[in-house]
Amino acid sequence: MTPRSTGEGPVDRDVRAHIPVLISEVLEQLRPGPQETYIDGTFGAGGYTRAILQAAPCRVIAIERDPTAFANGQALVAEFGGRLVLAPTTFSNMEQPAREAGLTHVDGVVLDIGVSSMQLDDPERGFSFLRDGPLDMRMSQSGPSAADVVNGAEEEDLADILYELGEERRSRAIARAIVKARDESPITTTKALAHIVERVLGRARGDEKHPATRTFQALRIHVNDELGELKRALEAAERLLKPGGRLAAVTFHSLEDRIVKHFLQERSGKTAGASRYLPEPAAAADAPSFRIVNTRGFTPNEKETDANPRARSARLRVGIRTDAPAWHGS
């Protein structure tokens, strides 16, 4: 996927113009080799896929749920010929395109979690409050939209979504304001929702963070079931990786990072706190299925954050698959 965006700046359609976050660290940890196969679970603009394919004469199965990004990715498929397969599915379903390619195991999996710059920068997709557009937010461009949730969910359910997925402390006040506004007229645009939130929270002078940031994050995560997808993708990677295979996951906020961190802690035999998004702990007899490379994870250096401020919140966590079976229930 492309570097994360605040929604500012023009849309850049050139794949080469996008430099993935922590790409040097990802390549160093994946260590692509000749004749090996990797899963890029979040193709986006193809940045990680291109870098892996250029690093070694290997193969990549890239996954993209967004029809627009999938269509744009066909040029990269043509460029690398038979070394790249682009699959129109979700990354939790990564085992299916692997099976279709005749594979039971792969050498590495990379996941770049969240929404891409291209999605945020396109006002018609409805991900950003900085440009007015339809209140959509669907990565797959199918199923219920953010407008459906905002206009149809019960007030208590809306408040729970904003609190749990956006960590919005004033979720109940925002939910009340949304319900009051939609009673007068449906909320159908990003600007309309952003104005409602801003009226509730206000905006401190000099605060660069828009008050609607957490609300939009929560709705996007809910609409796309991002945390559920992440949990299922981690389990699928555990089943698919061969012994010695590497899982590299780049996250951009605490909810994502917590899931990856706890998953790797649990699967490496370390104690992890409970999470409603993680599977029930397996039996104590399960042998560790991963070895953690760096318990603190990898973060961008100053040079990268200076060049790309969008990388500041990124964290890379890496696990190496052991020869133990995937945990029961995975």
Number of C-alpha atoms within 10 A of each C-alpha: 28 23 22 25 19 18 20 12 9 10 14 13 12 9 18 11 11 18 17 21 28 22 17 11 15 23 16 10 19 20 15 22 16 11 11 14 24 28 28 27 30 26 29 29 29 26 22 29 27 19 17 23 20 12 14 14 14 17 25 26 22 30 27 26 20 20 15 15 22 21 12 16 19 13 12 17 17 12 11 15 11 10 16 22 21 19 20 17 19 17 26 19 17 23 20 15 19 22 12 9 11 9 13 14 19 23 23 26 28 25 24 26 22 22 23 23 24 24 25 23 22 17 22 18 19 28 30 30 23 17 18 17 19 21 27 26 28 23 24 16 15 11 11 13 21 28 22 16 18 21 19 14 15 14 21 12 14 24 22 18 22 25 18 14 20 23 17 21 13 14 23 18 14 24 26 16 18 23 20 13 16 15 11 8 10 16 22 19 20 27 20 18 22 20 15 19 25 14 13 17 15 13 14 10 6 6 8 8 11 17 20 26 16 20 24 25 21 22 25 25 22 22 19 21 11 19 20 16 18 23 18 20 21 23 19 19 29 27 19 24 24 18 18 15 23 28 27 23 24 25 22 19 15 14 15 19 20 16 24 24 22 18 24 27 20 20 25 20 15 12 11 17 12 13 12 9 16 20 14 12 15 14 9 8 7 15 17 21 22 27 19 20 16 11 13 11 16 17 19 20 11 11 8 15 17 12 9 17 14 17 21 17 14 23 22 27 23 26 27 24 28 21 15 12 15 22 18 10 9 15
